[in-house]
Every structure is written in C-alpha cells, then in structure tokens.
C-alpha cells in the first residue's frame, strides 16, 4: 500500500500540465529518433544534456525517459518498412516484419509491434514500480567492500557484453576511468592529470564526454559510411487494424516476450539483444505455423518487440536503485543525474522520492501516449525516412556545439568535445564500444572511493574483499564473466581435438 500511495503521488507530479508536455515531447522525439536509421536514444539524450543547466530535474528525466521509451517503439518502423534496424535490438523484428510488409501486411506488422510495445512497456513499468524498493533494501545492506565488488561485476559484464571482445570493452572502460580521475582528488586534495590546465582542476564535465562520443563521434561515423545501394521504403497499403486471427496469434507472444525481456534487462549487461533472440526462438518453437517463420510470421514480430520494450524498462531498475548503468542510454542518463548533483543508488528513493515516483508515473503516461502516436501517425514517420542524411548530420553537429558551449562558455570544453568526438569516431572505426567509456568515467571515481573506504576499515588488508561473503560471491561472478567465455572456447577446442584423435 505504501508503494501504491507513493505511485499516486508520482501521478500527481507527472499529470501537471508542464510535465505532461515534457512527456509528450519526449515520446514524440524518441519515436522520430527511433525511426531514423543509425540514430538512437543514447545519442539524442546526450545531445539534450545541456538542458540540465536550465530545466527542472523531474521535467528533464520525464523528457529523457520518454525519448528512451519512444526510441524503442520507433525502431520497429524502420525494421519493418526499410529492413534496416534502428537499434541492434530491432534486428529480430526485421526478420519477419519486413517479410510481412513485402506481402502487403505492413499495417498489421506495425500494429502488433506497437501494441506489443505498449503491453510490454506497461508490464515493465509495473516491474519497476514494485521492484525498486526491494532492490534498494538489499543494496542498503552493502558496505564499501560489497559495493566495490558489485561495481567490478558491472564493469566486467558491461565491458564484455557491449563490445565484440572483452579486451576492447575493458580498454574503453579504462579510458573512461582515466577521464573520470582528472582533476582534484576528493580525499587527498592533490591534482591529477591536469597538465597545468586550470580548466581541468574541476575535472572534465561528463556531459562534454557523452555528447562528444554519442553525438559528434557517432555522427562522424555515420557520415563517413558509404551507402552501397538506394534503400527502398515500403509503403503501408493495408489497414493498421489487426484482424481477429492476428490478435489470437499475438497476445501470448506479447506476454511471453514481456516476461523474458524485463528480468534480463534488469541484469548487469543483460541488454535487449539477448531477450529478443530468445523470444524469437521460443515463438518459433511454440508456433502453430512454424513454417511461416522466415516468410512473415506475426509471432516473430510480436514477441521480440515485447521483449525489447520490457528489457528497456528493466534497465531502469539497476540504474535507479543501485546507480549502475547497464546500457549506453542508461549511462548517459546517469551522467544527467550527476549534472544535477544527484547520485542514483540506494539513497535516491529517500532523498529524491518525488523525482523517482514522478518519473515512474510518467512512464505509464508516456506508454499510453506512444500507442496513440505510433499508429495514426505512421505516415509521418515514413516521410521522416526521406530526410537527406547530410542535413541530419549537420544539424546534430550544430546543436552539439551550441549546447556544449552554452554549459560553461569555455573554449577548452569545445576543444575537448571535438577531441572526444574524434576519439569516438576511431573507436567505432576499430570496433571499440563507446558506452564503457561513460560507465568508467561515472563509476570509476565511485569504485575508487569505495575501495579506499574498505581498505581504511580493514587497516590496509585486501582480504576484506574475500572475507565478506557477498563481496566474494560478486567477485567470483565477475571472474566467471571475464574468464568464462575463454575457458568455454578452450574446452570446446580440446574436445574437438580429442574427438578427432
């Protein structure tokens, strides 16, 4: 009942006219960004981070959450009509959705994706509502040693999963940790890595790095990629209303996809790719018409889209309750919290309860808005696919530059912005993930602080991390996440050699 009363207070905040407007703007912008191939919520939120200097925090996070949810919706439109997934999580949707569109059933595919996203988003938001407090109660039992070990687990799993190799992911993570340590050391008061530049004494603003990586770097990368062929945008010729057979075949995949996506999304480095592929495989096994898979099976759109949106909701649980970002978008949102001087984690519900519950309530409202926006306005989203790429990329660079300069009016920040942007471009060019840089920059100093506190408590004895059962358990999980894939590969090769012999 306490959770319900807090949620009602959250609705009172979210239903104010100004917050409703921010929610509407967020879901509309998010849908548009999701529709445009190559762009995503991380880039968009990074581009809008400078508004944190002017806008109320509750309104800003309602806007950011709306963009996040909206982009999950919009990605299905590109996958179905263009066969070009806007996000990696939409890859599975394109397998069946584009085949349906080519058969003249684009409307039905878009409808089952939108309604499935609404169902999954609602179920995922219910999960956030009732899981946040239990996770917080568990986290309050953590001491410095346990929190350091939890961050090590987050570092390793995120770095390993977000990159194609653990080495690349960890390299990006260490770059972020280095950037996070620039400036005055909070405990000793000593300057670190400032190289005599007075503007670096307060450290590098995480907004500058986020905008540089996700706006400048991504834009440079997209602009330099040659288009091999003219992409065909399929028209929506059929009705966007689902028939009775479509409903009968879709409602169970919606529920199953939601139940798969949310818990995996809430795990460190769970992501949205794993649950979408799991959902697709499950629906193929359970389908009454498995022969349709690969030729336009509606279950292959309904289940993965539900899993995608439910996992997006799940990502918000560790971010709000533990202060751990498990995706690129969550990492950028966490940097927005820091720009307000707010530290997500176990204390967030007690220190900023109005913000958290207002944000959660806005997710319910935004989810309903998205359902209304997506289906009737599908023609508008299709027209957006015809925006010339040079105009789009040029606009992003201009907004990124103006927004960053507006934060501090510092030429040094502008130089850092484009230096980080060029670094981001080369990271994409050589297949290094960019999200671990932000995660390392935000969590690196926190991990260092908890490490120092734990060592102070133990009087310099590092065994404290092993003597604490929960800390030991988390470190073992981190070791398995780092070494497990390599050991598994060696085992398979050894079995292959012995089998041939």
N, C-alpha and C positions, 0 to 999 in steps of 0.2 A: 504493500500500500504506500510505503514511503517513496518507492520508485515511481509509482503512478502519480502521486501528488507532485513530485518534482518534475515529471514529464508535463503535467498540466501547467505548471509554472513556466516551463520551457515554451509551450504553445502560446502562452500569454505574451512572451517576448517575441517569438517568431511571427505571430499574427499581427504585429504592429505594422502600419502601412509602409514605413520605410524599410523594414526588414523583409516584408513581402516583395517589395520592389527589388531589393537586392537579390532575393531568391530567384525571382523571375529572370532578372538579367543574367544571373549565374547559369541557370539551366539552359537559357537560350544561347548564350555564348558557348557553353560547354558542348551543346549539341552541334553547333556550327563548327567548332574545332574538331569534334569527333568525326564529322562528315569529311572534312578536308584531309586528304591523304598525307601522311608524313608528320602532321602536327598532332599534338596530344595535350592532355591536361597538365603535365609537368611543365611543358614549355609555356603554356598560357598563364598558369598561376605564377610562374617565375617572372613573366612579363608584367604581371599586375602587382608584384610585390611592393613596388614603390608607393602604392596607395596606402600601405600600412602606416605611413607617416601622417596621413590626414583623416583616415576613416576609423570609426569606432571598431574595436576588435570583434565584437559579436557580429556586426554587419559584414566585416571583411571575411570572417570564416564562413558565414552563411553563403556569401558570394563564392568563395573558393570551393566549398563542398558542393554547391550547385554546379559549378564547372566540372568538378570531378565526376559526379553522377551523370551529368549531361553528356560528357565525352564518351562514357561507357555506352550510352544509348546511341549516340551519333555514329559510332564506329560501325555499327551493323549496316547502316545505309550504304556506306562506301563498299563494304564487303559484298553486299547483295547486288548492288547496281553496277559496280565498277570492277568487282573481283579483285579489289586492292584493299586489304585490311588496313584500317587507320591505326590500329594498335595490334601488337602481337597476339593479344587475347582474342582478336576477331578473326584469326586465321581459320579456325574451325568453322565459323559461321559462313565464310565464303565458299567452303567446300560444297555445301548443299544449297545455301541461299542463292548463289549466282546461277546454279543449275535451275532452280525454281524460276528465277527471273527470265532465263532464256526460254523457258517453257510458257512464258506469258503469265506467271504467277508471282510477279514481283510484289504486288499488293499484299497477298497472303503471307509471303515471307517477311515483309516489313512489319505486318500486323502482329505475327506471332513473336517476332523479335521484340517489338515494343511492349506488348502485353506481358511477355515473359520477363522483360527487364523490370517492369512495374511490380510484378509479383515477387521477383527475387529481391528487388530493392527494398520492398516493404518487409519481407521476411528478414533480410539482413539488418534493416534498421531496428526491427524488434529485437534481434540478437544483440545489437549494440546497446539497446535500452536496458536489457536485463543482464548482460554480461559485464558491463563496465564496472559496476560496484564490486562483484565478487573478485574480479581480477585485481582491482585496487586493494581490497582487503588482503589478498595474497601478497601483493607487492609490498604492503606496509610491513610485512614480516622480514623483508630483505634488509640486511645490513650492508656496509660498504663492500665486503668480500663477495656477497651474493650478487650485488648489483654490478660489480666489475665483471664477474663471470658471465652474467646474463648479457652484458654488452659484448663480451668476447664471442659469445654464441651468435649474437646478432651480426657482428662484424663478419664472421667467417661464413655464415649461411648466406647472408645477403651478397657478399663479395663473390662467393662461389656460384650462386644461382643467377645473379644478374649479368654475369659475364660468361663467355664461352669457355673460359678456363679459370681455375682458382688463382693462378699466378697473375693474370691480367686484373681480375677483380680485386685481389689484395694489393696490387700495385696502385690501382686507383684509390683504394681505401687509404693507403699510407700517404698519398699526395694530399688527400683531404685532411688527414690528421696533422700533416705539416702546416697546411694553411691555417688550421684551427689553433695552432700553438704560436702563431705570430703575434707579437705584442707584449704587454706586461704580464708576467706570471702572477696570478692572483695570490699565490701563497708566499712566494719569496720576494715579489716586487721587482724582480730582475727583468730586463728587456731581453726578448728572444727573437732572433731572426728579423730584426727591423732594419738592419744595414744602414743605420743612421737616418732613415726617412721618418720624420716626425709624424707624418700622417698615418704611419703604421703602428704607432705606440698603442692605440686603442684596438689594434687588430684589424683584420680585413672583414668588412661587413659581409655576412653570409648572403645577403641579397645580391651583392655585386657578383659573387661567385655563381649563385644559382642562375641569375639572368645571363651571365656570360656563357655558362655551359649549355643551358637549355634553350636560350633564345638565340644568342649570337652563334655559338658552336653548331647547334642543330640547323640553323638557317644556312650557314655557310656550307654545311654538309649537303643539305637538300638541294641548294642552288647549284652545286658542282656535279650533281649526279645526272648524267645524260639520260634522256628518255629514249628508249630503244624503239618504241612504237607509239602511235597515237592510241590513247586509251578510249575505249568505247563505253559511253554511259548509257545503260539500258533505260528505256522509258517504262513508266508504270502505267500499263494499259488496262489492267484489271482493277476490280474493286479492292479497296483496302479493308473491306469487311471479311472476316473469316466465316466460312460455312460451317455447318454442324460437324462434318467429318473432320475439319481442321481443328475445331475445339476439342473433339473427342481424342484426337491424336496428340494434342499439345499440352493439355493440363497436367498430366502426370510428369512429362519431361520438365515442365516448369518447376514443379515441386521438388523433383529429384535433383535437378540442377542446382536449385537454391540450397538444398541440404548438403550437397557436395562442395559448393563454392564457398559458403560462409566460413566453415571451420578451417579450410585450407588457407583462405585469405587472411585469417587471424593469426596463422602461424608465422614465425620469423621466416622470411623469404618464401612464403607459400606461393604468392603471386597469383595471377589469373590464368596463366597458360596451362598449368597442371590440371586444375579442375575442369577447364573447358575440354581438354582432350579426354579426361576421364569420363565426363558426361557424354561426350560423343560416342566413346566406346561402349558405355553402358546402354545408351539408347539403341545402338546398332544391335546389341545382343538381345534386348528386350522387345524390339520392334516386331509387330505383326507382319510387316512387309520389309524384311531386311534387304530384299533385292532392290529396293528403291534407293538405298544409300549409295551415294556416288552419282545419282541421277536426279536428285532433288527431293529428298525425304524431309518432310516438315519437322520431324522429331530432331533431325540433325541441326536445325536452326533453333528450335525452342529450348532444348536442353543446354547447349553450350552458351547461349545468350543469357539464360538464367544463371548459370554457374559464373559467368563473367561478372554480372552485376552484383551477385551475392558476395563474391570474393572482394569486390571493391568496397563493400560495406565492412567486411571482415577486417580489412587493412586498417580501418579507423580504430579498432579496439586496442591493439598494442600501442598505437600512436598516442591515443588519449590517456589510456590507463597506465602505460609503462614509459611513455616518452620514447618509444622505439619505432623508427620509420622502417617499414618492410617493403617499400616500393619507392620509385623515383618521385611520384606525386606526393606521397606521404613525407618524404624527405624535404621537399620544397615547402610543404605546408608547415612542417616543423620549424623551418627557418623563419616563417612568418610569425609563429609563436615567439621565437626568440627576439624578433624585431620589436615586439610589444613588451618584452621583458617578462614573458610568461613561460614557465617551464612545464611542459606536459609531463605527466607522471602521476604517481600515487596521490600527490597533494592537490592535483588540479581540480578534482571534484569539490574539495572543501574550500579551496581558495578562490576558484572561479566557477562555481557551480552554475551560476546564471548563464555564463557563456556556453558551457558544455551542454546543458539541457536545452538552451535555445537553439544550439547547433543541431542537436539530435532531433528536436521537434521540426526544424526546418527541412530535415531530410525526408520526413513523411510528406510535408507540403510540396517540396520540390519534386518528389517522385510522382505525385499526382499531376503536377504541372507538366512534367515531361511526357506523360501519357497523352495529355491534351495537345501538347505542342507537336509531338512527333508525327502522328498520323495525318491530321488535317493539313499540316504544312510541308508534307513530303515533297511537293513540287518546288517549294522554295529551296529546300536542302539540295535537291538535284541541280538547280541552277547555280548553286554555290560551287559545284564541282567544276564549273567552266571559268572560274576566276583565273586570269593569267598568273602563272607562278611567279614571274619577276615582280609583279605588283604586290603580291602577297609577301614575298620575302623582303622586298624593300620596305614595306610598311612595318614589318616586325623589327627590322634594324633601327628604323627611326624611333619607334616607340620605346625600344630597349634603351637607346642612347639618351633620349629626353628624360625618361623615367629615372634612370640611374643618376644622371646629373642632378635631377631635382631633389634627390635624397640629401646629399651633402654639399652640392655645388663644388665638388672637388675634381680638379683635372686628374689628380692621381687615381681617383676611383674610375674615371673614364679610361685611363691607360690600363688599369687592372682589368676592367670589363673586357676590353678587346684582347688583352693578353690571355685571359682565361678563355675567351671565346675561341681564339686560335688554338689554344691547348685542347679545347673541347673538340674542335674540328679534327685535329690529328688523332685524338683518342678514338673518334668514330672511324677515321680512315684506317687505323690499325687495330680496330675491333677491341678497344678497351671500353668497358662500361663507364658511363659518367655518373650514375646515381651514387655509387660508393664514395665518390669524392665529397658530395654533400653530407652523406651519412657520417663519414670520417671527420669532416670539419665540425659537425654539430656534436657528435657523441664522443669524439676523441678527447676534448678537454674534460668532459664529464667522467669518462673512464679513467683518465689520469687522476682526477680529484678523488674518485672512489678508491683507486689503487693506493694513493698516498694515505688516505684515511685508514684503510685496512692495515697498511704497514705500520702506521702510528699506533693503532690499537694493539697490534701483535709485537710491538717494540722491534720491528725490523725482521720478524720471522716470516718468510714467504709461505711457510707451511699452513698459514691460516686459510689459504685458498683451498687446501686439500682437507683440512681438519673439519671445516664446515660441510656437513653432508650435502646440503642443497648446492653450495658452490662447487663441490666436487662433481656432483651429477651434471651440472651445466657445463663444466669444463670437459667432461667426458663426451657429452653430446657435441660440443664444439670440435673436439678432436676427431670424432667419427665423421662429422660433416666435412672436415678438411681432408682426412686421410681415407675415408670410406670409399669414394669413387676410384681412387688409385689402387687401393687394395683389391677392390672388386675386379678391376681390369686385369691386375696381375693374376688373380685367381682364375679368371676365365682363360687367360693365355696359357697358364700352367696346365689347366685341364685339357686345353686343346692339344698341347704338346704331348702330354701323357696319353691322350686318346689316340693320337696318330701313331705313337710308338706301340 
